[in-house]
Amino acid sequence: KMPDGGFRPALNVQFATAVGSGLIVAADVTNAGTDAGEPGPMVETTRKNTGKTPDSVLLDGGYYTRENLRAAEEAGTKAYMPLKQEKKELEAGTDPYAPKKNDTAEQKKLRERMKAPQAKALYKLRGQTAEWSNAQARNWGMRQFAVRGQEKARLVVLWFVLAHNLFRAEALRAKQTEREMAERKAASEQQTPGC
């Protein structure tokens, strides 16, 4: 089902993007209508691709389910995401971070975690990380697939990921080179006596 209320064939592209570097560390294409079931497989794919389970994941509200929180905790990954009804509860003067009657242990941990200012600061990095890689895909023309089928679409997505990561690696190398040159210049200025 599409946002306009109609029904059309569609695929759901998922990216796991590393905060800081902007490198896409995992990608997948599903035919799921929502993002609700996607974090678990993406964490596992990230672990397979990098050899390390992520310490934390920054997820938007579409991923908020009890199962996702439980799966993240079991994998040793802390989930950071907006709480359901957080803004409404704050506007109504109630505490959205207080445990609710039917909360699971994982939901209670999430509420406690998201109460901290550090969690809110960390979560702000999601936009410049996850949304940026999605925007890059759209900017490079990945709005509609010119191929049919999930496997062919996955290949198109993986080609995009390869190109994206090559461009990011080059930008990161250039930034590292600039940093090293600045350090060398500063070190040589300290060693050279002034007149």
C-alpha atoms as an extended CHARMM CRD file, in Angstrom:
* protein
*
       195  EXT
         1         1  LYS       CA              0.0000000000        0.0000000000        0.0000000000  PROA      1               0.0000000000
         2         2  MET       CA              1.3510000000        3.4020000000       -0.9800000000  PROA      2               0.0000000000
         3         3  PRO       CA              1.1740000000        6.6690000000        0.9970000000  PROA      3               0.0000000000
         4         4  ASP       CA             -1.4560000000        7.9420000000       -1.4610000000  PROA      4               0.0000000000
         5         5  GLY       CA             -3.7510000000        5.0410000000       -0.4950000000  PROA      5               0.0000000000
         6         6  GLY       CA             -3.2590000000        3.0970000000       -3.7380000000  PROA      6               0.0000000000
         7         7  PHE       CA             -1.6140000000       -0.2780000000       -4.2800000000  PROA      7               0.0000000000
         8         8  ARG       CA              1.3700000000       -0.8050000000       -6.5980000000  PROA      8               0.0000000000
         9         9  PRO       CA              4.3370000000       -3.1950000000       -6.8080000000  PROA      9               0.0000000000
        10        10  ALA       CA              7.0910000000       -1.7790000000       -4.6460000000  PROA      10              0.0000000000
        11        11  LEU       CA             10.2570000000       -2.6750000000       -2.7920000000  PROA      11              0.0000000000
        12        12  ASN       CA             11.6760000000       -1.4270000000        0.4990000000  PROA      12              0.0000000000
        13        13  VAL       CA             15.3990000000       -0.5330000000        0.4660000000  PROA      13              0.0000000000
        14        14  GLN       CA             17.2630000000       -0.6060000000        3.7880000000  PROA      14              0.0000000000
        15        15  PHE       CA             20.7060000000        0.8830000000        4.4830000000  PROA      15              0.0000000000
        16        16  ALA       CA             22.8250000000        0.6050000000        7.6300000000  PROA      16              0.0000000000
        17        17  THR       CA             25.1720000000        3.5930000000        7.5770000000  PROA      17              0.0000000000
        18        18  ALA       CA             28.1040000000        4.1050000000        9.9440000000  PROA      18              0.0000000000
        19        19  VAL       CA             27.9670000000        7.3060000000       11.9720000000  PROA      19              0.0000000000
        20        20  GLY       CA             31.0240000000        9.4590000000       11.3430000000  PROA      20              0.0000000000
        21        21  SER       CA             32.3210000000        7.9160000000        8.1350000000  PROA      21              0.0000000000
        22        22  GLY       CA             29.0170000000        7.7900000000        6.2460000000  PROA      22              0.0000000000
        23        23  LEU       CA             29.9690000000        4.4040000000        4.7940000000  PROA      23              0.0000000000
        24        24  ILE       CA             27.0860000000        2.0340000000        4.1300000000  PROA      24              0.0000000000
        25        25  VAL       CA             27.9550000000       -1.1610000000        6.0080000000  PROA      25              0.0000000000
        26        26  ALA       CA             24.8550000000       -3.1870000000        5.0990000000  PROA      26              0.0000000000
        27        27  ALA       CA             22.0330000000       -2.9740000000        2.5810000000  PROA      27              0.0000000000
        28        28  ASP       CA             19.0110000000       -5.0480000000        1.6780000000  PROA      28              0.0000000000
        29        29  VAL       CA             15.8880000000       -4.9540000000       -0.4530000000  PROA      29              0.0000000000
        30        30  THR       CA             12.6370000000       -6.4130000000        0.8550000000  PROA      30              0.0000000000
        31        31  ASN       CA              9.0350000000       -6.3840000000       -0.2240000000  PROA      31              0.0000000000
        32        32  ALA       CA              7.8130000000       -5.5570000000        3.2950000000  PROA      32              0.0000000000
        33        33  GLY       CA              5.2700000000       -2.7630000000        3.4620000000  PROA      33              0.0000000000
        34        34  THR       CA              6.7740000000       -1.3330000000        6.6640000000  PROA      34              0.0000000000
        35        35  ASP       CA             10.1770000000       -1.0370000000        8.3080000000  PROA      35              0.0000000000
        36        36  ALA       CA              8.9830000000       -2.7950000000       11.4750000000  PROA      36              0.0000000000
        37        37  GLY       CA             10.7410000000       -6.1220000000       10.8650000000  PROA      37              0.0000000000
        38        38  GLU       CA             13.9700000000       -4.8170000000        9.3500000000  PROA      38              0.0000000000
        39        39  PRO       CA             16.3920000000       -3.9150000000       12.1920000000  PROA      39              0.0000000000
        40        40  GLY       CA             17.1640000000       -7.4960000000       13.2420000000  PROA      40              0.0000000000
        41        41  PRO       CA             18.2610000000       -8.6470000000        9.7740000000  PROA      41              0.0000000000
        42        42  MET       CA             20.2400000000       -5.4160000000        9.2250000000  PROA      42              0.0000000000
        43        43  VAL       CA             22.1140000000       -5.8060000000       12.5270000000  PROA      43              0.0000000000
        44        44  GLU       CA             22.9550000000       -9.3930000000       11.5580000000  PROA      44              0.0000000000
        45        45  THR       CA             24.0630000000       -8.3360000000        8.0500000000  PROA      45              0.0000000000
        46        46  THR       CA             26.1920000000       -5.5760000000        9.5820000000  PROA      46              0.0000000000
        47        47  ARG       CA             27.8050000000       -8.1460000000       11.8840000000  PROA      47              0.0000000000
        48        48  LYS       CA             28.5290000000      -10.4500000000        8.9310000000  PROA      48              0.0000000000
        49        49  ASN       CA             29.9400000000       -7.6090000000        6.8100000000  PROA      49              0.0000000000
        50        50  THR       CA             32.0880000000       -5.9680000000        9.4700000000  PROA      50              0.0000000000
        51        51  GLY       CA             32.8050000000       -8.8110000000       11.8750000000  PROA      51              0.0000000000
        52        52  LYS       CA             31.3420000000       -6.7880000000       14.7550000000  PROA      52              0.0000000000
        53        53  THR       CA             27.8560000000       -6.3810000000       16.1780000000  PROA      53              0.0000000000
        54        54  PRO       CA             27.0280000000       -2.6620000000       16.3900000000  PROA      54              0.0000000000
        55        55  ASP       CA             27.1040000000       -1.2530000000       19.9290000000  PROA      55              0.0000000000
        56        56  SER       CA             24.1150000000        0.9280000000       19.1060000000  PROA      56              0.0000000000
        57        57  VAL       CA             21.6480000000        1.6900000000       16.3270000000  PROA      57              0.0000000000
        58        58  LEU       CA             19.8010000000        4.9300000000       15.6060000000  PROA      58              0.0000000000
        59        59  LEU       CA             16.3340000000        4.0710000000       14.3050000000  PROA      59              0.0000000000
        60        60  ASP       CA             13.3810000000        6.1960000000       13.2950000000  PROA      60              0.0000000000
        61        61  GLY       CA              9.9450000000        5.6570000000       14.8240000000  PROA      61              0.0000000000
        62        62  GLY       CA              8.8410000000        3.2850000000       12.0480000000  PROA      62              0.0000000000
        63        63  TYR       CA             11.0730000000        0.5970000000       13.5740000000  PROA      63              0.0000000000
        64        64  TYR       CA              9.5240000000        0.7940000000       17.0510000000  PROA      64              0.0000000000
        65        65  THR       CA              8.2140000000       -2.6600000000       17.9850000000  PROA      65              0.0000000000
        66        66  ARG       CA              8.6420000000       -4.7970000000       21.0700000000  PROA      66              0.0000000000
        67        67  GLU       CA             10.2480000000       -7.4930000000       18.9350000000  PROA      67              0.0000000000
        68        68  ASN       CA             12.8490000000       -5.0910000000       17.5150000000  PROA      68              0.0000000000
        69        69  LEU       CA             13.7850000000       -3.8470000000       20.9700000000  PROA      69              0.0000000000
        70        70  ARG       CA             14.0660000000       -7.4060000000       22.2970000000  PROA      70              0.0000000000
        71        71  ALA       CA             16.1470000000       -8.5480000000       19.2940000000  PROA      71              0.0000000000
        72        72  ALA       CA             18.5080000000       -5.5690000000       19.6700000000  PROA      72              0.0000000000
        73        73  GLU       CA             19.0080000000       -6.2110000000       23.3990000000  PROA      73              0.0000000000
        74        74  GLU       CA             19.6220000000       -9.9250000000       22.7780000000  PROA      74              0.0000000000
        75        75  ALA       CA             22.2540000000       -9.0450000000       20.1620000000  PROA      75              0.0000000000
        76        76  GLY       CA             23.9720000000       -6.6940000000       22.6190000000  PROA      76              0.0000000000
        77        77  THR       CA             22.9650000000       -3.5900000000       20.6510000000  PROA      77              0.0000000000
        78        78  LYS       CA             21.3730000000       -0.5260000000       22.2610000000  PROA      78              0.0000000000
        79        79  ALA       CA             18.5320000000        0.9390000000       20.2460000000  PROA      79              0.0000000000
        80        80  TYR       CA             18.0200000000        4.7000000000       20.1850000000  PROA      80              0.0000000000
        81        81  MET       CA             14.6970000000        5.8310000000       18.7570000000  PROA      81              0.0000000000
        82        82  PRO       CA             11.9000000000        8.2500000000       19.5100000000  PROA      82              0.0000000000
        83        83  LEU       CA              9.3160000000        7.0010000000       21.9800000000  PROA      83              0.0000000000
        84        84  LYS       CA              5.7490000000        6.5290000000       20.8210000000  PROA      84              0.0000000000
        85        85  GLN       CA              3.6250000000        9.5320000000       21.7740000000  PROA      85              0.0000000000
        86        86  GLU       CA              6.6550000000       11.3040000000       23.3090000000  PROA      86              0.0000000000
        87        87  LYS       CA              5.7280000000       14.7730000000       22.0300000000  PROA      87              0.0000000000
        88        88  LYS       CA              2.0440000000       14.4030000000       22.9310000000  PROA      88              0.0000000000
        89        89  GLU       CA              2.8800000000       13.2590000000       26.4510000000  PROA      89              0.0000000000
        90        90  LEU       CA              5.3320000000       16.1170000000       26.9640000000  PROA      90              0.0000000000
        91        91  GLU       CA              2.7330000000       18.6150000000       25.7220000000  PROA      91              0.0000000000
        92        92  ALA       CA              0.1430000000       17.0790000000       28.0620000000  PROA      92              0.0000000000
        93        93  GLY       CA              2.5270000000       17.4130000000       31.0020000000  PROA      93              0.0000000000
        94        94  THR       CA              3.0480000000       13.6760000000       31.5430000000  PROA      94              0.0000000000
        95        95  ASP       CA              6.4080000000       11.9230000000       31.7060000000  PROA      95              0.0000000000
        96        96  PRO       CA              6.9490000000        9.8120000000       28.5520000000  PROA      96              0.0000000000
        97        97  TYR       CA             10.1020000000        8.3300000000       30.1200000000  PROA      97              0.0000000000
        98        98  ALA       CA              8.3060000000        6.7940000000       33.1110000000  PROA      98              0.0000000000
        99        99  PRO       CA              7.6450000000        3.0420000000       32.7090000000  PROA      99              0.0000000000
       100       100  LYS       CA              4.1470000000        2.1890000000       31.4960000000  PROA      100             0.0000000000
       101       101  LYS       CA              1.9730000000       -0.5950000000       32.8580000000  PROA      101             0.0000000000
       102       102  ASN       CA              2.4000000000       -2.9950000000       29.9170000000  PROA      102             0.0000000000
       103       103  ASP       CA              6.0240000000       -2.1610000000       29.0690000000  PROA      103             0.0000000000
       104       104  THR       CA              8.4670000000       -4.9780000000       28.5010000000  PROA      104             0.0000000000
       105       105  ALA       CA             11.8960000000       -4.8540000000       30.1570000000  PROA      105             0.0000000000
       106       106  GLU       CA             13.3600000000       -3.6090000000       26.8500000000  PROA      106             0.0000000000
       107       107  GLN       CA             10.7970000000       -0.8150000000       26.5700000000  PROA      107             0.0000000000
       108       108  LYS       CA             11.6080000000        0.2960000000       30.1070000000  PROA      108             0.0000000000
       109       109  LYS       CA             15.3260000000        0.3740000000       29.2240000000  PROA      109             0.0000000000
       110       110  LEU       CA             14.5950000000        2.4000000000       26.0810000000  PROA      110             0.0000000000
       111       111  ARG       CA             12.5180000000        4.9280000000       28.0530000000  PROA      111             0.0000000000
       112       112  GLU       CA             15.3050000000        5.3020000000       30.6160000000  PROA      112             0.0000000000
       113       113  ARG       CA             17.9630000000        5.5590000000       27.8780000000  PROA      113             0.0000000000
       114       114  MET       CA             16.0830000000        8.1880000000       25.8400000000  PROA      114             0.0000000000
       115       115  LYS       CA             15.5670000000       10.3650000000       28.9140000000  PROA      115             0.0000000000
       116       116  ALA       CA             19.3030000000       11.1730000000       29.0460000000  PROA      116             0.0000000000
       117       117  PRO       CA             20.5330000000       14.2930000000       27.2030000000  PROA      117             0.0000000000
       118       118  GLN       CA             23.4310000000       12.2300000000       25.7920000000  PROA      118             0.0000000000
       119       119  ALA       CA             20.9300000000        9.8930000000       24.0950000000  PROA      119             0.0000000000
       120       120  LYS       CA             19.1290000000       12.8200000000       22.5140000000  PROA      120             0.0000000000
       121       121  ALA       CA             22.4440000000       14.2550000000       21.2950000000  PROA      121             0.0000000000
       122       122  LEU       CA             23.4440000000       10.8800000000       19.8630000000  PROA      122             0.0000000000
       123       123  TYR       CA             20.0750000000       10.4330000000       18.1740000000  PROA      123             0.0000000000
       124       124  LYS       CA             20.4930000000       13.7790000000       16.3920000000  PROA      124             0.0000000000
       125       125  LEU       CA             23.2900000000       12.1430000000       14.3670000000  PROA      125             0.0000000000
       126       126  ARG       CA             20.7120000000        9.9040000000       12.6760000000  PROA      126             0.0000000000
       127       127  GLY       CA             19.6200000000       12.5760000000       10.2030000000  PROA      127             0.0000000000
       128       128  GLN       CA             23.0960000000       13.3180000000        8.9040000000  PROA      128             0.0000000000
       129       129  THR       CA             23.8270000000        9.6020000000        8.7040000000  PROA      129             0.0000000000
       130       130  ALA       CA             20.8000000000        7.5330000000        7.6800000000  PROA      130             0.0000000000
       131       131  GLU       CA             18.8380000000       10.2230000000        5.8730000000  PROA      131             0.0000000000
       132       132  TRP       CA             21.9540000000       11.3950000000        4.0660000000  PROA      132             0.0000000000
       133       133  SER       CA             22.6150000000        7.9860000000        2.4660000000  PROA      133             0.0000000000
       134       134  ASN       CA             18.9440000000        7.7590000000        1.4740000000  PROA      134             0.0000000000
       135       135  ALA       CA             19.1130000000       11.2330000000       -0.0620000000  PROA      135             0.0000000000
       136       136  GLN       CA             22.2840000000       10.2790000000       -1.9480000000  PROA      136             0.0000000000
       137       137  ALA       CA             20.4480000000        7.3070000000       -3.4570000000  PROA      137             0.0000000000
       138       138  ARG       CA             17.6130000000        9.5560000000       -4.6280000000  PROA      138             0.0000000000
       139       139  ASN       CA             20.0290000000       12.2010000000       -5.9270000000  PROA      139             0.0000000000
       140       140  TRP       CA             21.7550000000        9.5440000000       -8.0060000000  PROA      140             0.0000000000
       141       141  GLY       CA             18.4370000000        8.5340000000       -9.5800000000  PROA      141             0.0000000000
       142       142  MET       CA             17.4000000000        5.5960000000       -7.4060000000  PROA      142             0.0000000000
       143       143  ARG       CA             13.7450000000        6.5440000000       -7.2120000000  PROA      143             0.0000000000
       144       144  GLN       CA             12.3810000000        3.7820000000       -9.3430000000  PROA      144             0.0000000000
       145       145  PHE       CA             14.0450000000        0.5480000000      -10.4270000000  PROA      145             0.0000000000
       146       146  ALA       CA             14.5510000000       -0.0790000000      -14.1240000000  PROA      146             0.0000000000
       147       147  VAL       CA             14.6730000000       -3.8290000000      -13.4030000000  PROA      147             0.0000000000
       148       148  ARG       CA             12.0130000000       -6.2540000000      -12.2420000000  PROA      148             0.0000000000
       149       149  GLY       CA             12.2620000000       -8.5020000000       -9.2320000000  PROA      149             0.0000000000
       150       150  GLN       CA             13.7380000000       -8.2980000000       -5.7750000000  PROA      150             0.0000000000
       151       151  GLU       CA             17.0690000000       -9.9630000000       -6.6120000000  PROA      151             0.0000000000
       152       152  LYS       CA             17.7680000000       -7.6800000000       -9.5740000000  PROA      152             0.0000000000
       153       153  ALA       CA             16.8030000000       -4.6480000000       -7.4960000000  PROA      153             0.0000000000
       154       154  ARG       CA             19.1970000000       -5.8510000000       -4.7610000000  PROA      154             0.0000000000
       155       155  LEU       CA             22.0100000000       -5.9040000000       -7.3440000000  PROA      155             0.0000000000
       156       156  VAL       CA             21.2040000000       -2.3080000000       -8.3500000000  PROA      156             0.0000000000
       157       157  VAL       CA             21.2730000000       -1.2930000000       -4.6740000000  PROA      157             0.0000000000
       158       158  LEU       CA             24.6080000000       -3.0450000000       -4.1100000000  PROA      158             0.0000000000
       159       159  TRP       CA             26.1010000000       -1.2260000000       -7.1390000000  PROA      159             0.0000000000
       160       160  PHE       CA             24.9120000000        2.0390000000       -5.5980000000  PROA      160             0.0000000000
       161       161  VAL       CA             26.4720000000        1.0630000000       -2.2410000000  PROA      161             0.0000000000
       162       162  LEU       CA             29.7780000000        0.2740000000       -3.9430000000  PROA      162             0.0000000000
       163       163  ALA       CA             29.8380000000        3.6520000000       -5.7370000000  PROA      163             0.0000000000
       164       164  HSD       CA             28.7180000000        5.5030000000       -2.5940000000  PROA      164             0.0000000000
       165       165  ASN       CA             31.4110000000        3.8810000000       -0.4610000000  PROA      165             0.0000000000
       166       166  LEU       CA             34.1290000000        4.5490000000       -3.0520000000  PROA      166             0.0000000000
       167       167  PHE       CA             33.2350000000        8.2630000000       -3.0750000000  PROA      167             0.0000000000
       168       168  ARG       CA             33.0900000000        8.3420000000        0.7480000000  PROA      168             0.0000000000
       169       169  ALA       CA             36.4430000000        6.5360000000        1.0530000000  PROA      169             0.0000000000
       170       170  GLU       CA             38.0640000000        9.0710000000       -1.2820000000  PROA      170             0.0000000000
       171       171  ALA       CA             36.6010000000       11.9750000000        0.7100000000  PROA      171             0.0000000000
       172       172  LEU       CA             37.7740000000       10.4050000000        3.9800000000  PROA      172             0.0000000000
       173       173  ARG       CA             41.2820000000        9.8500000000        2.5490000000  PROA      173             0.0000000000
       174       174  ALA       CA             41.4490000000       13.4850000000        1.4220000000  PROA      174             0.0000000000
       175       175  LYS       CA             40.3640000000       14.6760000000        4.8560000000  PROA      175             0.0000000000
       176       176  GLN       CA             42.9920000000       12.4510000000        6.5180000000  PROA      176             0.0000000000
       177       177  THR       CA             45.6930000000       13.7820000000        4.1770000000  PROA      177             0.0000000000
       178       178  GLU       CA             44.7200000000       17.3870000000        5.0010000000  PROA      178             0.0000000000
       179       179  ARG       CA             44.8740000000       16.6010000000        8.7130000000  PROA      179             0.0000000000
       180       180  GLU       CA             48.3000000000       14.9610000000        8.3940000000  PROA      180             0.0000000000
       181       181  MET       CA             49.6660000000       17.9030000000        6.3760000000  PROA      181             0.0000000000
       182       182  ALA       CA             48.3750000000       20.3850000000        8.9620000000  PROA      182             0.0000000000
       183       183  GLU       CA             50.0050000000       18.3580000000       11.7600000000  PROA      183             0.0000000000
       184       184  ARG       CA             53.3330000000       18.2450000000        9.8970000000  PROA      184             0.0000000000
       185       185  LYS       CA             53.1920000000       21.9820000000        9.2720000000  PROA      185             0.0000000000
       186       186  ALA       CA             52.4350000000       22.6870000000       12.9330000000  PROA      186             0.0000000000
       187       187  ALA       CA             55.2590000000       20.3900000000       14.0450000000  PROA      187             0.0000000000
       188       188  SER       CA             57.7840000000       22.0220000000       11.6790000000  PROA      188             0.0000000000
       189       189  GLU       CA             56.7490000000       25.5280000000       12.8230000000  PROA      189             0.0000000000
       190       190  GLN       CA             57.3890000000       24.5080000000       16.4300000000  PROA      190             0.0000000000
       191       191  GLN       CA             60.8650000000       23.2050000000       15.5540000000  PROA      191             0.0000000000
       192       192  THR       CA             61.9130000000       26.1890000000       13.4200000000  PROA      192             0.0000000000
       193       193  PRO       CA             63.2870000000       29.0570000000       15.5450000000  PROA      193             0.0000000000
       194       194  GLY       CA             61.8800000000       32.4770000000       14.7600000000  PROA      194             0.0000000000
       195       195  CYS       CA             64.0170000000       35.5210000000       14.0250000000  PROA      195             0.0000000000
